[in-house]
Amino acid sequence: MLASMLAAIVVCGLTLWAGGAADVVSVPGIPAPPPVVAWLVPALRLTADAAAVVTVGCLLGAVILVPGDTVLSTAGYRWVRLAGWGAVTWALASLASLPVLLADFLGTGFSAVSLRGVWSFVESVEQGRNLVVVAALAAVVAAFARTVLHPAGARVLLLIALAATIPPAFTSHSADDADHDLAVAAVALHVLGVVLWAGGLLALMLAARFTGPARVTAVERFSRLAAPLAVVVAGSGVVTAYTRFSSPGQLVDTGYGAVLTAKVAAFVALLVLAAWHRRRTLTALRAERPAAFLRLAGAELILFAATIGLAVGLARTPTPPPVLDADAAVAEQLLPAAGTVAR
């Protein structure tokens, strides 16, 4: 767990530094926020994303990996309680992001941010409203996770937690693209696939004390889920990239393209590790030799954390500007001249 957290923080920081996403550049006439604000925005986003993975993953474990019959299994009970703590962190990080994002939007320090200003930000800006929705849904999960004892209740909490991951898709880069509906749907599916895949793996690592058939059953169930989730993540990622790039050359000529390429490389590495799990470690696990599985699952979780760090850095990296085709470029050049002749 600690190694995964460090991987996410280091990779996110390096991505922001290398891409210049956290650099504060002063432009005449446009205020710039202080560096602490520029760094707090992705830091809180990373915290919220990590908490979402913990929440969804633990609820997935309780609902699917080791479910009970009429009441939650012992592992399921522990998972649901841990999901509650993850949801508390998720809600607090989302609420804490409101004044930080307002300061980022205004280009000021926290001294200029007031409670009234935050309320206005929530009322008038979609990003603020979506964060409140996320915080409210996460708070519901946190409140009821302390009392749920049955699989049906855990299923409801899992659905609420999954719903809480969707609102940020409406304020991502893709929300401003021409293919708005396609872009938002792709981002939402991508996020759902990632939190379920990474969260399920995290749940298995947290249940490392399992022995015998219970651990084998949980791993086999997750293995069957991982393949379709990988397809969802890959497919939605391709669609998202399609809506963000207007020229293939932007994949290598822009900072956004470089970060996305690194993210794709990390995803391919995750697929390789998942295939290795299926071919080698599951067999060893059935033979009561869990060491290989735990080592590989730990490496996969660290790689997942690094990928999430890349994703947070990517969200703060400017998207490539649209590239006009030849006819549009000529027309754009002629318009000012035509206006001059008309005058």
C-alpha positions in Angstrom: 0.0 0.0 0.0 2.7 2.5 1.0 4.8 1.7 -2.1 1.7 2.2 -4.3 1.0 5.6 -2.7 4.6 6.7 -3.1 4.5 5.6 -6.8 1.4 7.6 -7.5 2.8 10.7 -5.8 6.2 10.5 -7.4 4.8 9.8 -10.9 2.2 12.5 -10.6 4.8 15.1 -9.5 7.2 14.2 -12.2 4.4 14.4 -14.8 3.4 17.8 -13.7 7.0 19.0 -13.5 8.1 17.6 -16.9 4.9 18.8 -18.7 5.0 22.2 -17.0 1.4 21.7 -15.9 2.1 23.0 -12.4 4.3 25.9 -13.5 2.9 29.3 -12.6 3.3 31.6 -15.7 2.4 35.2 -15.3 0.7 36.7 -18.3 0.1 40.5 -18.5 -3.6 41.1 -17.6 -4.2 37.5 -16.5 -3.7 36.8 -12.7 -1.8 33.6 -11.8 -2.3 31.6 -8.6 0.6 31.0 -6.3 2.5 27.8 -6.6 0.9 26.2 -3.5 -2.5 26.4 -5.3 -1.2 25.0 -8.5 0.2 22.0 -6.7 -2.7 21.5 -4.3 -5.2 21.0 -7.2 -3.6 17.8 -8.5 -2.7 16.7 -4.9 -6.3 16.7 -3.8 -7.4 15.1 -7.1 -4.9 12.3 -6.5 -6.2 11.9 -3.0 -9.8 11.7 -4.1 -8.9 9.2 -6.9 -7.0 7.0 -4.5 -9.9 7.1 -2.0 -12.3 6.2 -4.8 -10.3 3.1 -5.7 -10.2 2.0 -2.1 -14.0 2.5 -1.7 -15.0 0.8 -4.9 -12.5 -2.0 -4.6 -13.5 -2.9 -1.0 -17.2 -2.9 -1.9 -16.5 -5.0 -5.0 -14.7 -7.5 -2.8 -17.6 -7.7 -0.4 -20.2 -8.0 -3.2 -18.4 -10.3 -5.7 -15.1 -11.7 -4.6 -16.1 -13.2 -1.2 -19.8 -12.6 -0.7 -21.8 -14.1 2.1 -25.2 -15.8 1.9 -27.7 -14.0 4.0 -25.1 -11.9 5.8 -21.7 -10.5 4.8 -18.7 -12.8 5.1 -16.1 -11.9 7.7 -13.8 -10.5 4.9 -16.8 -8.7 3.4 -17.7 -7.1 6.7 -14.1 -5.8 7.0 -14.1 -4.6 3.4 -17.3 -2.7 3.8 -16.0 -0.9 7.0 -12.7 -0.1 5.2 -14.8 1.2 2.2 -16.5 3.6 4.7 -13.2 5.1 5.7 -12.2 5.4 2.0 -15.5 7.2 1.4 -14.8 9.6 4.2 -11.5 10.6 2.7 -13.1 10.8 -0.8 -15.8 13.2 0.5 -13.4 15.4 2.4 -10.9 15.6 -0.5 -13.8 16.6 -2.8 -15.0 19.4 -0.5 -11.4 20.6 0.2 -11.0 20.9 -3.6 -13.7 23.6 -3.8 -11.8 26.6 -2.3 -8.5 25.4 -4.0 -10.2 25.2 -7.4 -11.8 28.6 -6.8 -8.4 30.1 -6.1 -7.0 28.4 -9.2 -9.8 29.9 -11.3 -9.4 33.4 -9.9 -5.6 33.2 -10.0 -5.3 34.4 -6.4 -4.2 33.1 -3.1 -6.5 31.7 -0.4 -6.8 35.1 1.3 -9.1 36.2 -1.5 -11.3 33.1 -1.1 -14.4 33.5 1.1 -17.2 31.2 2.0 -19.6 33.3 0.0 -17.3 33.0 -3.0 -17.1 29.2 -2.6 -20.9 29.1 -2.5 -21.1 31.2 -5.7 -18.6 28.8 -7.3 -20.8 25.8 -6.5 -23.9 27.6 -7.8 -22.5 29.0 -11.0 -19.7 26.6 -12.1 -20.4 23.0 -13.2 -17.1 21.8 -11.8 -18.1 23.0 -8.3 -21.6 21.5 -8.5 -20.1 18.1 -9.6 -17.7 18.1 -6.7 -20.5 18.6 -4.2 -22.4 15.7 -5.8 -19.4 13.5 -5.5 -18.9 14.5 -1.9 -22.6 13.9 -1.1 -22.6 10.4 -2.7 -19.3 9.5 -0.9 -20.8 10.7 2.4 -23.8 8.4 1.9 -21.5 5.5 1.4 -19.5 6.5 4.5 -22.5 6.8 6.7 -24.2 3.5 5.7 -21.0 1.5 5.5 -20.9 1.5 9.3 -24.3 -0.3 9.5 -24.5 -2.6 6.5 -24.5 -6.3 7.3 -26.1 -7.9 4.3 -24.8 -8.4 0.7 -27.8 -6.5 -0.7 -26.9 -3.4 1.2 -23.3 -3.7 0.0 -24.5 -3.9 -3.6 -26.4 -0.7 -3.1 -23.4 1.1 -1.7 -21.2 -0.2 -4.6 -23.7 1.3 -7.1 -23.6 4.6 -5.2 -19.8 4.6 -5.1 -19.7 3.9 -8.9 -22.1 6.8 -9.5 -19.9 9.1 -7.5 -17.0 8.5 -10.0 -19.0 9.7 -13.0 -19.6 13.5 -12.4 -15.9 14.6 -13.0 -16.2 13.2 -16.5 -18.5 16.1 -17.3 -15.9 18.7 -16.5 -12.9 16.9 -18.0 -11.0 18.2 -21.1 -13.4 16.1 -23.2 -16.4 18.1 -22.0 -15.3 21.0 -24.2 -14.7 18.9 -27.3 -16.9 18.9 -30.4 -17.8 15.3 -29.9 -19.1 16.1 -26.4 -21.4 13.2 -25.8 -19.0 10.6 -27.1 -16.1 12.1 -25.1 -18.0 12.3 -21.8 -19.3 8.7 -22.2 -15.7 7.5 -23.0 -14.2 9.2 -20.0 -17.0 7.8 -17.7 -16.5 4.3 -18.9 -12.7 4.7 -18.6 -13.0 5.8 -15.0 -15.4 3.0 -14.1 -13.2 0.4 -15.7 -10.1 1.7 -13.9 -11.6 2.0 -10.4 -13.1 -1.5 -10.6 -10.0 -3.1 -11.9 -7.5 -1.3 -9.6 -9.9 -1.5 -6.7 -10.5 -5.2 -7.1 -6.8 -5.9 -7.1 -6.4 -3.7 -4.0 -9.1 -5.7 -2.3 -7.2 -8.9 -3.0 -4.0 -7.5 -1.5 -5.9 -6.3 1.6 -7.2 -9.9 1.9 -3.7 -11.4 1.8 -4.5 -13.3 5.0 -7.0 -15.5 3.2 -6.0 -19.1 3.0 -7.2 -22.1 1.2 -10.3 -22.2 -1.1 -11.5 -18.7 -0.1 -8.4 -17.0 -1.5 -8.4 -19.1 -4.7 -12.1 -18.4 -5.2 -11.7 -14.6 -4.8 -8.7 -14.5 -7.2 -10.5 -16.6 -9.8 -13.5 -14.4 -9.7 -11.4 -11.3 -10.0 -9.5 -12.8 -12.9 -12.7 -13.4 -14.8 -13.7 -9.7 -14.2 -10.3 -8.3 -15.2 -10.4 -9.3 -18.8 -13.7 -7.5 -19.7 -12.6 -4.5 -17.6 -9.3 -4.3 -19.5 -11.3 -4.2 -22.8 -13.5 -1.4 -21.4 -10.5 0.6 -20.3 -8.6 0.1 -23.6 -11.7 0.8 -25.8 -12.7 3.9 -23.9 -9.1 5.2 -23.8 -8.9 4.9 -27.6 -12.2 6.8 -28.0 -11.0 9.5 -25.5 -7.7 10.0 -27.4 -9.7 10.3 -30.7 -11.7 13.2 -29.3 -8.7 15.0 -28.0 -6.3 14.8 -31.0 -7.0 16.4 -34.3 -3.7 15.3 -35.9 -1.6 12.1 -35.4 1.5 14.2 -35.1 0.2 15.7 -31.9 0.9 12.4 -30.2 4.6 13.0 -30.4 4.8 16.8 -30.8 2.9 17.8 -27.6 3.4 17.3 -23.9 -0.1 15.9 -23.7 0.8 13.3 -26.3 4.0 12.4 -24.4 2.1 11.8 -21.2 -0.6 9.8 -22.9 2.1 7.6 -24.6 3.6 6.9 -21.1 0.1 6.0 -19.9 -0.4 3.6 -22.8 2.9 2.0 -22.0 1.9 1.5 -18.4 -1.4 0.0 -19.5 0.4 -2.5 -21.8 2.6 -3.5 -18.9 -0.5 -4.1 -16.8 -1.9 -6.4 -19.5 1.4 -8.4 -19.5 1.2 -8.8 -15.7 -2.4 -9.8 -15.9 -1.6 -12.4 -18.5 1.2 -13.7 -16.3 -1.2 -14.0 -13.4 -3.5 -16.2 -15.5 -0.8 -18.5 -16.8 1.5 -18.9 -13.8 0.4 -17.6 -10.4 -3.1 -18.9 -10.4 -1.7 -22.4 -10.7 0.7 -21.8 -7.9 -2.1 -20.3 -5.8 -4.2 -23.4 -6.2 -1.3 -25.5 -5.0 -1.1 -23.3 -1.8 2.0 -21.4 -2.9 0.7 -17.8 -2.7 4.1 -16.0 -2.6 4.4 -15.6 -6.4 0.8 -14.2 -6.7 1.3 -11.7 -3.9 4.6 -10.4 -5.4 3.1 -10.0 -8.8 -0.1 -8.5 -7.5 1.9 -6.0 -5.5 3.9 -5.0 -8.6 0.6 -4.7 -10.5 -0.9 -2.5 -7.8 2.2 -0.2 -7.8 2.0 0.1 -11.6 -1.7 0.9 -11.3 -0.9 3.6 -8.8 1.7 5.0 -11.2 -0.9 5.0 -14.0 -3.3 6.9 -11.8 -0.6 9.4 -11.1 -0.1 9.8 -14.8 -3.8 10.3 -15.3 -3.9 13.1 -12.7 -1.0 14.8 -14.4 -2.6 14.4 -17.7 -5.8 16.1 -16.5 -3.7 19.2 -15.7 -1.8 19.1 -19.0 -3.2 21.4 -21.8 -4.9 19.4 -24.6 -3.4 19.9 -28.1 -4.9 22.8 -30.0 -7.2 21.9 -33.0 -5.3 21.6 -36.3 -7.1 23.3 -39.2 -7.0 21.5 -42.6 -5.6 23.4 -45.6 -8.9 24.9 -46.8 -9.9 26.1 -43.3 -6.4 27.6 -42.8 -6.7 29.5 -46.1 -10.2 30.7 -45.3 -9.0 31.9 -41.9 -6.2 33.9 -43.5 -8.5 35.5 -46.1 -11.2 36.6 -43.6 -9.2 39.6 -42.2 -8.2 40.7 -45.7 -11.8 40.5 -46.9 -12.9 42.6 -43.9 -10.2 45.3 -44.8 -11.4 45.5 -48.4 -15.0 45.9 -47.3 -14.1 48.8 -45.1 
